[in-house]
Amino acid sequence: MDAQKEVDARGLNCPLPILKAKKALADMASGQVLKVVATDPGSMRDFQAFARQTGNELIEQAALNDEFVHYLRRR
């Protein structure tokens, strides 16, 4: 999937991946896609809640080895 911006949140625990994503999304235009790569297993649940609360669309989530990849579309 093509993303206009990517955030590397490897090695960071909650709530830091969410905070980095929130900051990145603030600098993006509506409809653009953000990719977040995290190593915190809790990020799967955290990004689902974040999308519900903010209105940004969680397009896709994937667990690849020890990494969790999240794609969010800016509202």
mmCIF file of the N, C-alpha and C atoms, coordinates in Angstrom:
data_MODEL
# 
_entry.id   MODEL 
# 
loop_
_atom_site.group_PDB 
_atom_site.id 
_atom_site.type_symbol 
_atom_site.label_atom_id 
_atom_site.label_alt_id 
_atom_site.label_comp_id 
_atom_site.label_asym_id 
_atom_site.label_entity_id 
_atom_site.label_seq_id 
_atom_site.pdbx_PDB_ins_code 
_atom_site.Cartn_x 
_atom_site.Cartn_y 
_atom_site.Cartn_z 
_atom_site.occupancy 
_atom_site.B_iso_or_equiv 
_atom_site.pdbx_formal_charge 
_atom_site.auth_seq_id 
_atom_site.auth_comp_id 
_atom_site.auth_asym_id 
_atom_site.auth_atom_id 
_atom_site.pdbx_PDB_model_num 
ATOM 1   N N  . MET A 1 1  ? 0.855   -1.190  0.000  1.00 0.00 ? 1  MET A N  1 
ATOM 2   C CA . MET A 1 1  ? 0.000   0.000   0.000  1.00 0.00 ? 1  MET A CA 1 
ATOM 3   C C  . MET A 1 1  ? 0.891   1.241   0.000  1.00 0.00 ? 1  MET A C  1 
ATOM 4   N N  . ASP A 1 2  ? 0.517   2.230   -0.776 1.00 0.00 ? 2  ASP A N  1 
ATOM 5   C CA . ASP A 1 2  ? 1.277   3.476   -0.841 1.00 0.00 ? 2  ASP A CA 1 
ATOM 6   C C  . ASP A 1 2  ? 0.893   4.391   0.310  1.00 0.00 ? 2  ASP A C  1 
ATOM 7   N N  . ALA A 1 3  ? 1.896   4.926   0.975  1.00 0.00 ? 3  ALA A N  1 
ATOM 8   C CA . ALA A 1 3  ? 1.673   5.875   2.061  1.00 0.00 ? 3  ALA A CA 1 
ATOM 9   C C  . ALA A 1 3  ? 2.455   7.147   1.766  1.00 0.00 ? 3  ALA A C  1 
ATOM 10  N N  . GLN A 1 4  ? 1.861   8.287   2.074  1.00 0.00 ? 4  GLN A N  1 
ATOM 11  C CA . GLN A 1 4  ? 2.527   9.559   1.838  1.00 0.00 ? 4  GLN A CA 1 
ATOM 12  C C  . GLN A 1 4  ? 3.575   9.856   2.916  1.00 0.00 ? 4  GLN A C  1 
ATOM 13  N N  . LYS A 1 5  ? 3.403   9.242   4.089  1.00 0.00 ? 5  LYS A N  1 
ATOM 14  C CA . LYS A 1 5  ? 4.336   9.472   5.194  1.00 0.00 ? 5  LYS A CA 1 
ATOM 15  C C  . LYS A 1 5  ? 4.450   8.190   6.008  1.00 0.00 ? 5  LYS A C  1 
ATOM 16  N N  . GLU A 1 6  ? 5.643   7.978   6.594  1.00 0.00 ? 6  GLU A N  1 
ATOM 17  C CA . GLU A 1 6  ? 5.857   6.794   7.423  1.00 0.00 ? 6  GLU A CA 1 
ATOM 18  C C  . GLU A 1 6  ? 6.452   7.211   8.764  1.00 0.00 ? 6  GLU A C  1 
ATOM 19  N N  . VAL A 1 7  ? 5.960   6.573   9.828  1.00 0.00 ? 7  VAL A N  1 
ATOM 20  C CA . VAL A 1 7  ? 6.463   6.817   11.173 1.00 0.00 ? 7  VAL A CA 1 
ATOM 21  C C  . VAL A 1 7  ? 7.090   5.517   11.684 1.00 0.00 ? 7  VAL A C  1 
ATOM 22  N N  . ASP A 1 8  ? 8.332   5.616   12.145 1.00 0.00 ? 8  ASP A N  1 
ATOM 23  C CA . ASP A 1 8  ? 9.021   4.469   12.736 1.00 0.00 ? 8  ASP A CA 1 
ATOM 24  C C  . ASP A 1 8  ? 8.857   4.548   14.248 1.00 0.00 ? 8  ASP A C  1 
ATOM 25  N N  . ALA A 1 9  ? 8.017   3.690   14.798 1.00 0.00 ? 9  ALA A N  1 
ATOM 26  C CA . ALA A 1 9  ? 7.774   3.673   16.236 1.00 0.00 ? 9  ALA A CA 1 
ATOM 27  C C  . ALA A 1 9  ? 8.326   2.397   16.864 1.00 0.00 ? 9  ALA A C  1 
ATOM 28  N N  . ARG A 1 10 ? 9.304   1.790   16.201 1.00 0.00 ? 10 ARG A N  1 
ATOM 29  C CA . ARG A 1 10 ? 9.912   0.567   16.733 1.00 0.00 ? 10 ARG A CA 1 
ATOM 30  C C  . ARG A 1 10 ? 10.591  0.869   18.065 1.00 0.00 ? 10 ARG A C  1 
ATOM 31  N N  . GLY A 1 11 ? 10.396  -0.031  19.027 1.00 0.00 ? 11 GLY A N  1 
ATOM 32  C CA . GLY A 1 11 ? 11.036  0.119   20.326 1.00 0.00 ? 11 GLY A CA 1 
ATOM 33  C C  . GLY A 1 11 ? 10.288  1.038   21.279 1.00 0.00 ? 11 GLY A C  1 
ATOM 34  N N  . LEU A 1 12 ? 9.209   1.649   20.821 1.00 0.00 ? 12 LEU A N  1 
ATOM 35  C CA . LEU A 1 12 ? 8.437   2.559   21.666 1.00 0.00 ? 12 LEU A CA 1 
ATOM 36  C C  . LEU A 1 12 ? 7.198   1.845   22.188 1.00 0.00 ? 12 LEU A C  1 
ATOM 37  N N  . ASN A 1 13 ? 6.865   2.114   23.429 1.00 0.00 ? 13 ASN A N  1 
ATOM 38  C CA . ASN A 1 13 ? 5.671   1.525   24.030 1.00 0.00 ? 13 ASN A CA 1 
ATOM 39  C C  . ASN A 1 13 ? 4.573   2.573   24.151 1.00 0.00 ? 13 ASN A C  1 
ATOM 40  N N  . CYS A 1 14 ? 3.350   2.085   24.329 1.00 0.00 ? 14 CYS A N  1 
ATOM 41  C CA . CYS A 1 14 ? 2.185   2.939   24.485 1.00 0.00 ? 14 CYS A CA 1 
ATOM 42  C C  . CYS A 1 14 ? 2.459   4.015   25.540 1.00 0.00 ? 14 CYS A C  1 
ATOM 43  N N  . PRO A 1 15 ? 2.101   5.235   25.311 1.00 0.00 ? 15 PRO A N  1 
ATOM 44  C CA . PRO A 1 15 ? 1.317   5.778   24.192 1.00 0.00 ? 15 PRO A CA 1 
ATOM 45  C C  . PRO A 1 15 ? 2.157   6.413   23.087 1.00 0.00 ? 15 PRO A C  1 
ATOM 46  N N  . LEU A 1 16 ? 3.480   6.209   23.099 1.00 0.00 ? 16 LEU A N  1 
ATOM 47  C CA . LEU A 1 16 ? 4.343   6.915   22.146 1.00 0.00 ? 16 LEU A CA 1 
ATOM 48  C C  . LEU A 1 16 ? 4.033   6.655   20.664 1.00 0.00 ? 16 LEU A C  1 
ATOM 49  N N  . PRO A 1 17 ? 3.754   5.399   20.230 1.00 0.00 ? 17 PRO A N  1 
ATOM 50  C CA . PRO A 1 17 ? 3.407   5.225   18.806 1.00 0.00 ? 17 PRO A CA 1 
ATOM 51  C C  . PRO A 1 17 ? 2.176   6.041   18.396 1.00 0.00 ? 17 PRO A C  1 
ATOM 52  N N  . ILE A 1 18 ? 1.184   6.116   19.279 1.00 0.00 ? 18 ILE A N  1 
ATOM 53  C CA . ILE A 1 18 ? -0.029  6.895   18.996 1.00 0.00 ? 18 ILE A CA 1 
ATOM 54  C C  . ILE A 1 18 ? 0.305   8.383   18.925 1.00 0.00 ? 18 ILE A C  1 
ATOM 55  N N  . LEU A 1 19 ? 1.116   8.858   19.853 1.00 0.00 ? 19 LEU A N  1 
ATOM 56  C CA . LEU A 1 19 ? 1.472   10.283  19.855 1.00 0.00 ? 19 LEU A CA 1 
ATOM 57  C C  . LEU A 1 19 ? 2.257   10.667  18.614 1.00 0.00 ? 19 LEU A C  1 
ATOM 58  N N  . LYS A 1 20 ? 3.173   9.801   18.174 1.00 0.00 ? 20 LYS A N  1 
ATOM 59  C CA . LYS A 1 20 ? 3.936   10.082  16.954 1.00 0.00 ? 20 LYS A CA 1 
ATOM 60  C C  . LYS A 1 20 ? 3.005   10.088  15.730 1.00 0.00 ? 20 LYS A C  1 
ATOM 61  N N  . ALA A 1 21 ? 2.049   9.166   15.706 1.00 0.00 ? 21 ALA A N  1 
ATOM 62  C CA . ALA A 1 21 ? 1.095   9.102   14.601 1.00 0.00 ? 21 ALA A CA 1 
ATOM 63  C C  . ALA A 1 21 ? 0.215   10.349  14.591 1.00 0.00 ? 21 ALA A C  1 
ATOM 64  N N  . LYS A 1 22 ? -0.235  10.760  15.756 1.00 0.00 ? 22 LYS A N  1 
ATOM 65  C CA . LYS A 1 22 ? -1.098  11.943  15.868 1.00 0.00 ? 22 LYS A CA 1 
ATOM 66  C C  . LYS A 1 22 ? -0.378  13.185  15.338 1.00 0.00 ? 22 LYS A C  1 
ATOM 67  N N  . LYS A 1 23 ? 0.891   13.317  15.706 1.00 0.00 ? 23 LYS A N  1 
ATOM 68  C CA . LYS A 1 23 ? 1.695   14.466  15.250 1.00 0.00 ? 23 LYS A CA 1 
ATOM 69  C C  . LYS A 1 23 ? 1.878   14.426  13.729 1.00 0.00 ? 23 LYS A C  1 
ATOM 70  N N  . ALA A 1 24 ? 2.162   13.253  13.191 1.00 0.00 ? 24 ALA A N  1 
ATOM 71  C CA . ALA A 1 24 ? 2.354   13.107  11.747 1.00 0.00 ? 24 ALA A CA 1 
ATOM 72  C C  . ALA A 1 24 ? 1.064   13.413  10.992 1.00 0.00 ? 24 ALA A C  1 
ATOM 73  N N  . LEU A 1 25 ? -0.068  12.911  11.486 1.00 0.00 ? 25 LEU A N  1 
ATOM 74  C CA . LEU A 1 25 ? -1.357  13.139  10.818 1.00 0.00 ? 25 LEU A CA 1 
ATOM 75  C C  . LEU A 1 25 ? -1.716  14.626  10.799 1.00 0.00 ? 25 LEU A C  1 
ATOM 76  N N  . ALA A 1 26 ? -1.307  15.363  11.821 1.00 0.00 ? 26 ALA A N  1 
ATOM 77  C CA . ALA A 1 26 ? -1.622  16.795  11.894 1.00 0.00 ? 26 ALA A CA 1 
ATOM 78  C C  . ALA A 1 26 ? -0.974  17.574  10.748 1.00 0.00 ? 26 ALA A C  1 
ATOM 79  N N  . ASP A 1 27 ? 0.129   17.047  10.220 1.00 0.00 ? 27 ASP A N  1 
ATOM 80  C CA . ASP A 1 27 ? 0.847   17.715  9.127  1.00 0.00 ? 27 ASP A CA 1 
ATOM 81  C C  . ASP A 1 27 ? 0.449   17.200  7.751  1.00 0.00 ? 27 ASP A C  1 
ATOM 82  N N  . MET A 1 28 ? -0.566  16.354  7.700  1.00 0.00 ? 28 MET A N  1 
ATOM 83  C CA . MET A 1 28 ? -0.965  15.743  6.432  1.00 0.00 ? 28 MET A CA 1 
ATOM 84  C C  . MET A 1 28 ? -2.304  16.297  5.948  1.00 0.00 ? 28 MET A C  1 
ATOM 85  N N  . ALA A 1 29 ? -2.523  16.207  4.643  1.00 0.00 ? 29 ALA A N  1 
ATOM 86  C CA . ALA A 1 29 ? -3.784  16.657  4.053  1.00 0.00 ? 29 ALA A CA 1 
ATOM 87  C C  . ALA A 1 29 ? -4.834  15.553  4.185  1.00 0.00 ? 29 ALA A C  1 
ATOM 88  N N  . SER A 1 30 ? -6.088  15.956  4.156  1.00 0.00 ? 30 SER A N  1 
ATOM 89  C CA . SER A 1 30 ? -7.197  15.013  4.223  1.00 0.00 ? 30 SER A CA 1 
ATOM 90  C C  . SER A 1 30 ? -7.085  13.993  3.096  1.00 0.00 ? 30 SER A C  1 
ATOM 91  N N  . GLY A 1 31 ? -7.262  12.716  3.435  1.00 0.00 ? 31 GLY A N  1 
ATOM 92  C CA . GLY A 1 31 ? -7.220  11.652  2.439  1.00 0.00 ? 31 GLY A CA 1 
ATOM 93  C C  . GLY A 1 31 ? -5.851  11.009  2.275  1.00 0.00 ? 31 GLY A C  1 
ATOM 94  N N  . GLN A 1 32 ? -4.800  11.644  2.805  1.00 0.00 ? 32 GLN A N  1 
ATOM 95  C CA . GLN A 1 32 ? -3.469  11.062  2.696  1.00 0.00 ? 32 GLN A CA 1 
ATOM 96  C C  . GLN A 1 32 ? -3.335  9.885   3.664  1.00 0.00 ? 32 GLN A C  1 
ATOM 97  N N  . VAL A 1 33 ? -2.388  8.980   3.347  1.00 0.00 ? 33 VAL A N  1 
ATOM 98  C CA . VAL A 1 33 ? -2.220  7.753   4.119  1.00 0.00 ? 33 VAL A CA 1 
ATOM 99  C C  . VAL A 1 33 ? -0.906  7.792   4.895  1.00 0.00 ? 33 VAL A C  1 
ATOM 100 N N  . LEU A 1 34 ? -0.996  7.391   6.170  1.00 0.00 ? 34 LEU A N  1 
ATOM 101 C CA . LEU A 1 34 ? 0.158   7.303   7.059  1.00 0.00 ? 34 LEU A CA 1 
ATOM 102 C C  . LEU A 1 34 ? 0.417   5.837   7.378  1.00 0.00 ? 34 LEU A C  1 
ATOM 103 N N  . LYS A 1 35 ? 1.683   5.453   7.287  1.00 0.00 ? 35 LYS A N  1 
ATOM 104 C CA . LYS A 1 35 ? 2.102   4.100   7.668  1.00 0.00 ? 35 LYS A CA 1 
ATOM 105 C C  . LYS A 1 35 ? 2.869   4.213   8.979  1.00 0.00 ? 35 LYS A C  1 
ATOM 106 N N  . VAL A 1 36 ? 2.497   3.389   9.960  1.00 0.00 ? 36 VAL A N  1 
ATOM 107 C CA . VAL A 1 36 ? 3.187   3.365   11.249 1.00 0.00 ? 36 VAL A CA 1 
ATOM 108 C C  . VAL A 1 36 ? 3.719   1.950   11.476 1.00 0.00 ? 36 VAL A C  1 
ATOM 109 N N  . VAL A 1 37 ? 5.013   1.851   11.768 1.00 0.00 ? 37 VAL A N  1 
ATOM 110 C CA . VAL A 1 37 ? 5.622   0.562   12.078 1.00 0.00 ? 37 VAL A CA 1 
ATOM 111 C C  . VAL A 1 37 ? 5.990   0.572   13.558 1.00 0.00 ? 37 VAL A C  1 
ATOM 112 N N  . ALA A 1 38 ? 5.446   -0.389  14.313 1.00 0.00 ? 38 ALA A N  1 
ATOM 113 C CA . ALA A 1 38 ? 5.667   -0.452  15.759 1.00 0.00 ? 38 ALA A CA 1 
ATOM 114 C C  . ALA A 1 38 ? 6.071   -1.870  16.166 1.00 0.00 ? 38 ALA A C  1 
ATOM 115 N N  . THR A 1 39 ? 6.667   -1.979  17.344 1.00 0.00 ? 39 THR A N  1 
ATOM 116 C CA . THR A 1 39 ? 7.022   -3.294  17.877 1.00 0.00 ? 39 THR A CA 1 
ATOM 117 C C  . THR A 1 39 ? 6.192   -3.637  19.118 1.00 0.00 ? 39 THR A C  1 
ATOM 118 N N  . ASP A 1 40 ? 5.370   -2.709  19.573 1.00 0.00 ? 40 ASP A N  1 
ATOM 119 C CA . ASP A 1 40 ? 4.515   -2.923  20.749 1.00 0.00 ? 40 ASP A CA 1 
ATOM 120 C C  . ASP A 1 40 ? 3.270   -3.707  20.332 1.00 0.00 ? 40 ASP A C  1 
ATOM 121 N N  . PRO A 1 41 ? 3.087   -4.953  20.847 1.00 0.00 ? 41 PRO A N  1 
ATOM 122 C CA . PRO A 1 41 ? 1.896   -5.735  20.468 1.00 0.00 ? 41 PRO A CA 1 
ATOM 123 C C  . PRO A 1 41 ? 0.593   -5.019  20.799 1.00 0.00 ? 41 PRO A C  1 
ATOM 124 N N  . GLY A 1 42 ? 0.595   -4.190  21.831 1.00 0.00 ? 42 GLY A N  1 
ATOM 125 C CA . GLY A 1 42 ? -0.600  -3.442  22.210 1.00 0.00 ? 42 GLY A CA 1 
ATOM 126 C C  . GLY A 1 42 ? -0.996  -2.395  21.190 1.00 0.00 ? 42 GLY A C  1 
ATOM 127 N N  . SER A 1 43 ? -0.098  -2.104  20.253 1.00 0.00 ? 43 SER A N  1 
ATOM 128 C CA . SER A 1 43 ? -0.410  -1.075  19.247 1.00 0.00 ? 43 SER A CA 1 
ATOM 129 C C  . SER A 1 43 ? -1.562  -1.505  18.341 1.00 0.00 ? 43 SER A C  1 
ATOM 130 N N  . MET A 1 44 ? -1.779  -2.803  18.178 1.00 0.00 ? 44 MET A N  1 
ATOM 131 C CA . MET A 1 44 ? -2.899  -3.273  17.346 1.00 0.00 ? 44 MET A CA 1 
ATOM 132 C C  . MET A 1 44 ? -4.214  -2.747  17.926 1.00 0.00 ? 44 MET A C  1 
ATOM 133 N N  . ARG A 1 45 ? -4.394  -2.945  19.200 1.00 0.00 ? 45 ARG A N  1 
ATOM 134 C CA . ARG A 1 45 ? -5.598  -2.499  19.906 1.00 0.00 ? 45 ARG A CA 1 
ATOM 135 C C  . ARG A 1 45 ? -5.626  -0.964  20.002 1.00 0.00 ? 45 ARG A C  1 
ATOM 136 N N  . ASP A 1 46 ? -4.463  -0.378  20.295 1.00 0.00 ? 46 ASP A N  1 
ATOM 137 C CA . ASP A 1 46 ? -4.376  1.076   20.480 1.00 0.00 ? 46 ASP A CA 1 
ATOM 138 C C  . ASP A 1 46 ? -4.778  1.843   19.218 1.00 0.00 ? 46 ASP A C  1 
ATOM 139 N N  . PHE A 1 47 ? -4.313  1.386   18.057 1.00 0.00 ? 47 PHE A N  1 
ATOM 140 C CA . PHE A 1 47 ? -4.638  2.102   16.819 1.00 0.00 ? 47 PHE A CA 1 
ATOM 141 C C  . PHE A 1 47 ? -6.103  1.930   16.427 1.00 0.00 ? 47 PHE A C  1 
ATOM 142 N N  . GLN A 1 48 ? -6.712  0.809   16.797 1.00 0.00 ? 48 GLN A N  1 
ATOM 143 C CA . GLN A 1 48 ? -8.153  0.635   16.551 1.00 0.00 ? 48 GLN A CA 1 
ATOM 144 C C  . GLN A 1 48 ? -8.942  1.661   17.355 1.00 0.00 ? 48 GLN A C  1 
ATOM 145 N N  . ALA A 1 49 ? -8.578  1.819   18.618 1.00 0.00 ? 49 ALA A N  1 
ATOM 146 C CA . ALA A 1 49 ? -9.256  2.791   19.479 1.00 0.00 ? 49 ALA A CA 1 
ATOM 147 C C  . ALA A 1 49 ? -8.973  4.217   19.011 1.00 0.00 ? 49 ALA A C  1 
ATOM 148 N N  . PHE A 1 50 ? -7.739  4.480   18.609 1.00 0.00 ? 50 PHE A N  1 
ATOM 149 C CA . PHE A 1 50 ? -7.350  5.808   18.136 1.00 0.00 ? 50 PHE A CA 1 
ATOM 150 C C  . PHE A 1 50 ? -8.184  6.208   16.913 1.00 0.00 ? 50 PHE A C  1 
ATOM 151 N N  . ALA A 1 51 ? -8.360  5.277   15.985 1.00 0.00 ? 51 ALA A N  1 
ATOM 152 C CA . ALA A 1 51 ? -9.138  5.559   14.773 1.00 0.00 ? 51 ALA A CA 1 
ATOM 153 C C  . ALA A 1 51 ? -10.596 5.861   15.126 1.00 0.00 ? 51 ALA A C  1 
ATOM 154 N N  . ARG A 1 52 ? -11.173 5.071   16.023 1.00 0.00 ? 52 ARG A N  1 
ATOM 155 C CA . ARG A 1 52 ? -12.563 5.300   16.444 1.00 0.00 ? 52 ARG A CA 1 
ATOM 156 C C  . ARG A 1 52 ? -12.716 6.678   17.085 1.00 0.00 ? 52 ARG A C  1 
ATOM 157 N N  . GLN A 1 53 ? -11.773 7.056   17.931 1.00 0.00 ? 53 GLN A N  1 
ATOM 158 C CA . GLN A 1 53 ? -11.878 8.301   18.695 1.00 0.00 ? 53 GLN A CA 1 
ATOM 159 C C  . GLN A 1 53 ? -11.605 9.547   17.851 1.00 0.00 ? 53 GLN A C  1 
ATOM 160 N N  . THR A 1 54 ? -10.768 9.420   16.824 1.00 0.00 ? 54 THR A N  1 
ATOM 161 C CA . THR A 1 54 ? -10.355 10.606  16.061 1.00 0.00 ? 54 THR A CA 1 
ATOM 162 C C  . THR A 1 54 ? -11.075 10.758  14.727 1.00 0.00 ? 54 THR A C  1 
ATOM 163 N N  . GLY A 1 55 ? -11.699 9.696   14.237 1.00 0.00 ? 55 GLY A N  1 
ATOM 164 C CA . GLY A 1 55 ? -12.375 9.774   12.950 1.00 0.00 ? 55 GLY A CA 1 
ATOM 165 C C  . GLY A 1 55 ? -11.452 9.502   11.775 1.00 0.00 ? 55 GLY A C  1 
ATOM 166 N N  . ASN A 1 56 ? -10.165 9.245   12.047 1.00 0.00 ? 56 ASN A N  1 
ATOM 167 C CA . ASN A 1 56 ? -9.266  8.828   10.976 1.00 0.00 ? 56 ASN A CA 1 
ATOM 168 C C  . ASN A 1 56 ? -9.569  7.364   10.667 1.00 0.00 ? 56 ASN A C  1 
ATOM 169 N N  . GLU A 1 57 ? -9.408  6.973   9.409  1.00 0.00 ? 57 GLU A N  1 
ATOM 170 C CA . GLU A 1 57 ? -9.762  5.610   8.995  1.00 0.00 ? 57 GLU A CA 1 
ATOM 171 C C  . GLU A 1 57 ? -8.567  4.674   9.136  1.00 0.00 ? 57 GLU A C  1 
ATOM 172 N N  . LEU A 1 58 ? -8.758  3.593   9.878  1.00 0.00 ? 58 LEU A N  1 
ATOM 173 C CA . LEU A 1 58 ? -7.740  2.550   9.966  1.00 0.00 ? 58 LEU A CA 1 
ATOM 174 C C  . LEU A 1 58 ? -7.960  1.624   8.777  1.00 0.00 ? 58 LEU A C  1 
ATOM 175 N N  . ILE A 1 59 ? -7.117  1.758   7.771  1.00 0.00 ? 59 ILE A N  1 
ATOM 176 C CA . ILE A 1 59 ? -7.305  1.025   6.524  1.00 0.00 ? 59 ILE A CA 1 
ATOM 177 C C  . ILE A 1 59 ? -6.882  -0.432  6.665  1.00 0.00 ? 59 ILE A C  1 
ATOM 178 N N  . GLU A 1 60 ? -5.726  -0.631  7.305  1.00 0.00 ? 60 GLU A N  1 
ATOM 179 C CA . GLU A 1 60 ? -5.171  -1.985  7.366  1.00 0.00 ? 60 GLU A CA 1 
ATOM 180 C C  . GLU A 1 60 ? -4.216  -2.099  8.542  1.00 0.00 ? 60 GLU A C  1 
ATOM 181 N N  . GLN A 1 61 ? -4.145  -3.308  9.109  1.00 0.00 ? 61 GLN A N  1 
ATOM 182 C CA . GLN A 1 61 ? -3.164  -3.634  10.142 1.00 0.00 ? 61 GLN A CA 1 
ATOM 183 C C  . GLN A 1 61 ? -2.575  -4.989  9.795  1.00 0.00 ? 61 GLN A C  1 
ATOM 184 N N  . ALA A 1 62 ? -1.282  -5.143  10.059 1.00 0.00 ? 62 ALA A N  1 
ATOM 185 C CA . ALA A 1 62 ? -0.641  -6.427  9.794  1.00 0.00 ? 62 ALA A CA 1 
ATOM 186 C C  . ALA A 1 62 ? 0.438   -6.680  10.831 1.00 0.00 ? 62 ALA A C  1 
ATOM 187 N N  . ALA A 1 63 ? 0.585   -7.956  11.201 1.00 0.00 ? 63 ALA A N  1 
ATOM 188 C CA . ALA A 1 63 ? 1.668   -8.361  12.092 1.00 0.00 ? 63 ALA A CA 1 
ATOM 189 C C  . ALA A 1 63 ? 2.678   -9.116  11.236 1.00 0.00 ? 63 ALA A C  1 
ATOM 190 N N  . LEU A 1 64 ? 3.879   -8.573  11.124 1.00 0.00 ? 64 LEU A N  1 
ATOM 191 C CA . LEU A 1 64 ? 4.933   -9.187  10.322 1.00 0.00 ? 64 LEU A CA 1 
ATOM 192 C C  . LEU A 1 64 ? 6.122   -9.452  11.234 1.00 0.00 ? 64 LEU A C  1 
ATOM 193 N N  . ASN A 1 65 ? 6.384   -10.727 11.514 1.00 0.00 ? 65 ASN A N  1 
ATOM 194 C CA . ASN A 1 65 ? 7.431   -11.124 12.459 1.00 0.00 ? 65 ASN A CA 1 
ATOM 195 C C  . ASN A 1 65 ? 7.160   -10.449 13.802 1.00 0.00 ? 65 ASN A C  1 
ATOM 196 N N  . ASP A 1 66 ? 8.055   -9.600  14.270 1.00 0.00 ? 66 ASP A N  1 
ATOM 197 C CA . ASP A 1 66 ? 7.855   -8.924  15.554 1.00 0.00 ? 66 ASP A CA 1 
ATOM 198 C C  . ASP A 1 66 ? 7.427   -7.482  15.375 1.00 0.00 ? 66 ASP A C  1 
ATOM 199 N N  . GLU A 1 67 ? 6.972   -7.139  14.177 1.00 0.00 ? 67 GLU A N  1 
ATOM 200 C CA . GLU A 1 67 ? 6.564   -5.766  13.905 1.00 0.00 ? 67 GLU A CA 1 
ATOM 201 C C  . GLU A 1 67 ? 5.083   -5.705  13.556 1.00 0.00 ? 67 GLU A C  1 
ATOM 202 N N  . PHE A 1 68 ? 4.486   -4.567  13.883 1.00 0.00 ? 68 PHE A N  1 
ATOM 203 C CA . PHE A 1 68 ? 3.070   -4.345  13.633 1.00 0.00 ? 68 PHE A CA 1 
ATOM 204 C C  . PHE A 1 68 ? 2.954   -3.107  12.751 1.00 0.00 ? 68 PHE A C  1 
ATOM 205 N N  . VAL A 1 69 ? 2.301   -3.289  11.606 1.00 0.00 ? 69 VAL A N  1 
ATOM 206 C CA . VAL A 1 69 ? 2.190   -2.188  10.636 1.00 0.00 ? 69 VAL A CA 1 
ATOM 207 C C  . VAL A 1 69 ? 0.753   -1.719  10.576 1.00 0.00 ? 69 VAL A C  1 
ATOM 208 N N  . HIS A 1 70 ? 0.581   -0.416  10.661 1.00 0.00 ? 70 HIS A N  1 
ATOM 209 C CA . HIS A 1 70 ? -0.755  0.197   10.668 1.00 0.00 ? 70 HIS A CA 1 
ATOM 210 C C  . HIS A 1 70 ? -0.815  1.235   9.562  1.00 0.00 ? 70 HIS A C  1 
ATOM 211 N N  . TYR A 1 71 ? -1.923  1.244   8.813  1.00 0.00 ? 71 TYR A N  1 
ATOM 212 C CA . TYR A 1 71 ? -2.161  2.262   7.794  1.00 0.00 ? 71 TYR A CA 1 
ATOM 213 C C  . TYR A 1 71 ? -3.394  3.058   8.170  1.00 0.00 ? 71 TYR A C  1 
ATOM 214 N N  . LEU A 1 72 ? -3.216  4.359   8.268  1.00 0.00 ? 72 LEU A N  1 
ATOM 215 C CA . LEU A 1 72 ? -4.311  5.267   8.633  1.00 0.00 ? 72 LEU A CA 1 
ATOM 216 C C  . LEU A 1 72 ? -4.530  6.283   7.527  1.00 0.00 ? 72 LEU A C  1 
ATOM 217 N N  . ARG A 1 73 ? -5.805  6.531   7.203  1.00 0.00 ? 73 ARG A N  1 
ATOM 218 C CA . ARG A 1 73 ? -6.134  7.585   6.243  1.00 0.00 ? 73 ARG A CA 1 
ATOM 219 C C  . ARG A 1 73 ? -6.615  8.796   7.028  1.00 0.00 ? 73 ARG A C  1 
ATOM 220 N N  . ARG A 1 74 ? -5.992  9.944   6.734  1.00 0.00 ? 74 ARG A N  1 
ATOM 221 C CA . ARG A 1 74 ? -6.317  11.205  7.421  1.00 0.00 ? 74 ARG A CA 1 
ATOM 222 C C  . ARG A 1 74 ? -7.734  11.615  7.070  1.00 0.00 ? 74 ARG A C  1 
ATOM 223 N N  . ARG A 1 75 ? -8.502  12.000  8.095  1.00 0.00 ? 75 ARG A N  1 
ATOM 224 C CA . ARG A 1 75 ? -9.881  12.411  7.857  1.00 0.00 ? 75 ARG A CA 1 
ATOM 225 C C  . ARG A 1 75 ? -9.931  13.789  7.224  1.00 0.00 ? 75 ARG A C  1 
# 
